[in-house]
């Protein structure tokens, strides 16, 4: 059997002008991940990355810690859904960054409040009754991820190890596919995925299996607080 190793990107820059860039902590997470993979003895036949900055930066910093790796291929199907469009579906005024800041500044716990609103926005997007409000519906997102992985599996040798740098949404979507989970469980998985964690999905032909999910034990050996979810 072959295996897909799914890496969630390092922590992005929440609240900054360029959210898509890795934060300093996200950079460190990516380097620690690379050190773990370098010492694991794993060798990867192919490496894929999404096209977002947080994917390519995570891949670059991680792979710099490893030897004998091929250059990553960029695959758009690994891109995250548009979280800003999802949020605007619930709060159209959030199209103005200043309104987002006003909302955050009015909350005693800004990050917690934002994530509560984001979960409500996700539920609205996933419901399917408002698809016209979004550039990519939830159904289209799932189809993109599923078609992308099916095309990948068809192009891989039977015992290939493939390393993929992506986001929580595609990882949760592929877990849903492998385990035949409900959309509710997919949303729960998405919220649990740690930055720069690794999930392993063995495959045989076009069938996906689950070996492990959301492994982040490599952060338990570091002195700094590297465990983050956003």
Secondary structure, 3 states (H helix, E strand, C coil): CEEEEEEECCCECCCCCCCCCECHHHHHHHHHHHHHHHHHCCCCCEEEECCCHHHHHHHHHHHCCCCCCCCCEECHHHCCCCHHHHHHHHCHHHHCHHHHHHHHHCCCCHHHHHHHHHHHHHHHHHHCCCHHHCCCCHHHHHHHHHHHHHHHHHHCCCCCEEEEEECHHHHHHHHHHHHCCCHHHHHHHHHHCCCCCEEEEEEECCEECCCEEEECHHHHHCCCCCCCCC
